[in-house]
Each structure stands twice: as structure tokens, then as C-alpha cells.
Amino acid sequence: MQQVELTSIDGMRLDAAWHPARAHGHRGVVVQAHGINANMTEGGMFVRLAERLAEADFNVLRFSFRGHGDSHGTQRGMTIAGEMLDLQAAVEYMVSRFPGPLAIVASSFGAVSTSLSIPWLGDRLNQLALWNPVLDLKRTFVTPELPWGKENFNTEQQNMLATKGFLTLDGEFDVGRVLFEEFHHYDPLKCLTASTIPALVVHGDQDTAISYEIAQQAAAAKPNTEFHTIRGSDHGFDTREREDEAIAVTVGWLVKERESA
């Protein structure tokens, strides 16, 4: 693994790590996009996934979005538009340096900027793997339907957003007013289901934060998409065994797709 520094088009410096392919990198490039209150390790899962993928002959990049981890920017200043610029920087860094197809693995909120970037990525994106993806921003954050959303985006929290300009997510991440306003306008689900890029969706069927049903329906509506259920799992794959299952399924799918291409 090597530490690298990316710079987004608006000058934001991003912390990142490159895991070089163990052989020749013939299977291409994988970029990983983490969740809203995580960083480029995704609680350790992205590190283990990157190592497994490097062993399978992929060049892999992990990075922290602005306002996360050791990247520049502030939590309250983080926006979906900004994360799209960060993802662009990560993709351009990797595809300019390494040959082969591009895949993105996006976890939770990372699926928002990733799905919205599909039209821009175009033919450069060959595979897409989504873990517990946020696809419907309104039903997740604005009028939340699940326990986690109801706790973090209830009336009291939204009143704090109105008076202070931010609310605190899970007691650890400050969501600013601009990001919350974006939740009303962006539609990652529409961008995802309109795409024909081969995709894998991995989701726990006991997720109390991000809707399993929305993800399942999206996978059924989108062409060339496989859906894998992590039985009994809450958000983020809540045991080491379930984390390892998600990693194994993702690596296996990426390898299989490359071999059949």
C-alpha cells in the first residue's frame, strides 16, 4: 500500500491510498467510495477488500471524501456536488496511470455520488458494486421511513438545522444546510436504473438505516444487475462474518465479470 494525495478540480486535497496489483494489473482498476460518516477504511472493510482485490490483480484506490478522515474540508461544508468532484479526481488519477477496465465499489452514501456520476463516467465505467446503497434521498433523509433516519432527521434535528445551520448525525458527523437541501433535488435511483453497466448490489435484509426493499427493487429494475442478500444483517454488515461475506461476494463477482468480458 502507498499513501497518495489527490486534488479535486476545485482544489480540495484528498487523502488516499493505492494498493498495487500483485501481478500485472491486467484485471484493471477499482475505486472505492465510502459512506457518510466513514472514511477511506470503511471501518476496516475497504482495507481488507482492497488487499483481496490487489491479490486478484486489480489496482485499487481508497480515498476519503472532503470533510472526512484526513482529507481537507469540513463536515458542514461537505456536499453531494463536492463528493462528485472528489470521485472524479479519484477516477481520473487511476485511469490516467493504469490500464484496463474501471470498477467502482461504493458503500452506503458513497452510492449517491457514484450513481449520479454514471452519465459522466460513460463507457469508462465497466462494473459497479454497491453495498447497502443510499438510492432514495427523500425517503432516507427528508421524510425518513426507517429507525435510523427517524432518529437522526426528526423534527427536533431539522429544527436545529434551521436555527444552527447543521444537525449532527449519529453524534459524530455534522450535516450542513446545503447538503440537506441537496437531498430534495438529486435522484441517484433514476441515474442508476437508467444505466446498463453490469452491477452488483449487496444488502443486509435487516438494515434499519437504508432500505433493503428500495435496493432490491432497483436491482430488479436495472439491466445486468445481480442482488445478494446478507441474511440477518443490519447496516454496514454488522459482524465480521457478514463483512467477510460481502467482501468475498464482491471480489468473486468482479473477477467473474472480468473473465467473462
N, C-alpha and C positions, 0 to 999 in steps of 0.2 A: 504494500500500500504506500502511496505517496501523497502528501498534502499538496494541494494546488489552490490557487486563488483565481476566481473568475471575476470579471467585471461586466455588469449588465449594461445595456445600451444607455441607461440614464446615469451611469457612473457608480452604481452601488456595488461594493466589493463583497463577494460571497465566499464563505469558507467551503472547501470541497476536498474530496479525497478520491484518488484514482486507484483502482485495483487492476493491475495489468493482467491480461490473459496469460495463462501459464504456458501456452504454446505459441501459436502464430496469430491468434485473434481472428481466425477465419470465420467464426460464427458471428462476428460483428460487435456492435456497441449496445450497452444497456445504460440508460439514465434512470436514476431513482428519484422520486418526488415524494416527500414526507407529508405528514398530517399537520393540522393547525397548531397544536400545542406540543409538537415534537421537534426534532432536528434531524440532521442527516444520518444519525444512528437508528432512528425509529425504534428507540428502546432496545437497541442491540440487534433487532431483526434485520435491518438493512446491511449491517456489517456481515452477519452470517450469510445472508443472501448473496452479497457481493463476492464473498470468498468462494461460495459454491459455484457461482457463475464464472468467476475467473478460472476455477479449476476446469470448468466445461468449455474454456477457450473463448470467453467473451471479455472485452474490455469494458469495465464498469465504472461509472461515476456516481458518487454520492455527493450531495451538496445541501447546505442549509439555505432555505429561502431567507430573504431580507427580514430582519427583526427576529430571527431565530438563531439559536446556537451562537457561534462566533461570527456570523455574518453581520455586516453593517445594517443600519436602520433600526427603527424602534417597533415594538409590538403595536402600539397605537397607530403607527403610520403604515402598517402593512395593509396592502390591498390585493384584490384578485388581479387587477391590471398589473400591479408590480410583480406579483408572482409569475404572471405570464412572461414578463420581461426576463425574470430570473431563469425560468425554464428555457427560454430562447437562448440565453447565454450558455447554459449547460449543454444544450444540444449542439450549438454551433462550435463550442470548444471541442467536443468529442468527434463530431463528424468531419471536422477540418484536420484532425490528427490521425484518425484510424479508419481503415477501410471496412466495408461490409455493411449489412443492414442495421437499421436502428430500431431498438425496442425501448419502451418506457414502462417502468413498474411504478405505479402511483398508489399511495396508501391514503385512505380516508379523504381529507380535504385536498390532498395533492391531486386527486382526480378532477377537481374543479378546473384548475389552470391547465391541466393536461387535456381534458375533454374540449375546453374552449380553444385550445391551440391546434386541434386536429385540422381545421381548414388551412391554417398557415403551414403546418408541417407537411401536408400533402403527401406526395409519393415518397418523401424521405422516411416516413414512419411505416415500418413493416409489421410491428407487433405491439400490442398494448395489453398489459396486465394490471388489473385494478383490484386492490384489497379493500373491502368494506367501503366502497366509494360513495362520497357525497355527490349525488346527482341532481337532487331537487332542493335548491337552496331555500325556497319559501317554506316547504313542509319540514325542513330540518331546523331552520333558524327563525324565520319570521313568524310563522304560526306552527310551532313545533308539535309533532304528534307523539314523540317518544319521550320516556322519562328524562333522559339526559338533556334534551332540548328544552323541555318544560322547566327544568331546574335552572338552567343557565340563561334562558331567554324569556323568562316570565315577565309579568308586568312590572314588578319591582326592579328587575335588572334593566328593562327597557327604559324605565323612568330615570335610572342612573345614567344610562346612555344619553338621554335627552338633556340632563342637567350638568353632567360632568364631561360628556363627550366620549365616554368609553364605558364598557362593562367588563368585568373580569370573568374569564372562562375557566371553570374548574379551579378557581382560586390561584391560577398561575399564569394566565395569558390575557392581556388586555386587548379587547376587540374595540377598535375605534369606530367613530360615527360613519366615516366614509366606507369602510368595509361593510358595515351593516346596511348602508344604503345600496351597496352593490348587490346584496342578496335579493333585492327586489327586481333586479334588471337582467342579470345573467342567467342563461339557461344551458348548463352543461349537458343535461339529459338530451336535449334536442341535437346538440352537436355530436354526441356520442352515437345515438341511434341512427343518425343520417350517414354514418361512416360505414364503409365495408372493410376496414382494416381488421385483420384477424385479432380477436381479443379473448382474454380470459378474465372472468370475474370470480373472485374468491371471497366468500362472505360467511360470517357466523350466523346461524339461524336463531340465536338468542340475543342478537345485537340490540341493546337498549339505547343506543345513540343514533345510529344511522340505519335507515330502513332496509331490512333484508328483502322485503317484498318489492320495493322500488327497484332495487338492483336486479332481482330475479326477473321482473317484468322487462327491464331494459335489455337484459341479456337475451330474452326470448324475442324481443322486437328487432334486435340488431343482427344483421347477417354475419356469418363467420364468427360466432361467439360461443364459447364454452362457459358453463357455470359450474362452480364447485362449491359445495356446502361444507363448512366446518361444523360438524354436528355438536350442538350444545354450547357453542362459543359466543361470548359477548364480544363487544367491540375490541378490536386490536388483537384478537386471538389470545385468550386470557390465561393460557397455561403454556409451558414450554413445549409440551407435546403438540398442542394445536398450532403454535407458532411454527414448529418444525414441519408440520403437515402442510401449512401454507407455503413455506419455502420449497419443500420437495415438489409439490404440485406445480409451482410456478417455474422452477428450473426444468422440470420434466417437460412442461408444455413448450417453453421457449426452445429447448433443444429439439423436440419433436417437430415443431413448426419449421425450424431452420433446415432440418434434414429432409423434410418433405417439399421444401420450396424448389 
